[in-house]
C-alpha cells in the first residue's frame, strides 16, 4: 500500500528530515509494505483500519 502525502509541503517537510526517513523505513519494515506517509493522523488511520476507498 502506498499512502500519498496530502500536500507537497507536508511531503517535503517529512522527506527532508532524516528522522522522518528513519520513521518511514521503520513503518515500512514493520508492515512489510512500502509506505509514503503524510502525517501522524494518517499513520493512525493505517494502523486501525485498511483503506477501502
Phi, psi and omega per residue, in radians:
X1 nan 2.422 3.062
X2 -2.149 2.148 3.111
X3 -1.849 1.948 -3.064
X4 -1.335 2.542 3.073
X5 -1.027 2.588 -3.116
X6 -1.236 -0.536 -3.136
X7 -2.703 2.810 -3.046
X8 -1.116 -0.636 -3.139
X9 -1.091 -0.755 3.109
X10 -1.100 -0.771 -3.126
X11 -1.083 -0.797 -3.125
X12 -1.112 -0.719 -3.137
X13 -1.130 -0.701 -3.098
X14 -1.298 -0.891 -3.079
X15 -1.212 -0.511 -3.112
X16 -1.333 -0.113 -3.092
X17 -1.895 2.209 -3.106
X18 -1.019 -0.682 3.094
X19 -1.047 -0.669 3.111
X20 -1.122 -0.718 3.130
X21 -1.153 -0.733 3.091
X22 -1.060 -0.748 3.133
X23 -1.054 -0.821 -3.139
X24 -1.096 -0.714 3.118
X25 -1.100 -0.688 3.141
X26 -1.142 -0.759 3.119
X27 -1.107 -0.774 -3.125
X28 -1.077 -0.773 -3.130
X29 -1.143 -0.718 -3.100
X30 -1.179 -0.640 -3.090
X31 -1.583 -0.330 -3.082
X32 1.311 0.241 -3.103
X33 -2.230 2.599 3.041
X34 -1.244 2.350 -3.070
X35 -2.313 2.286 2.953
X36 -2.071 1.897 -2.904
X37 -1.879 2.318 -3.120
X38 -1.393 -0.697 -3.097
X39 -3.046 3.103 -3.067
X40 -1.061 -0.606 -3.128
X41 -1.094 -0.617 3.096
X42 -1.241 -0.661 3.107
X43 -1.009 -0.788 3.136
X44 -1.071 -0.708 3.108
X45 -1.080 -0.757 -3.108
X46 -1.135 -0.742 -3.091
X47 -1.174 -0.629 -3.012
X48 -1.499 -0.562 -3.076
X49 -2.791 2.574 3.077
X50 -1.272 2.593 3.096
X51 -1.448 2.291 -3.077
X52 -2.050 0.148 -3.118
X53 -1.291 nan nan
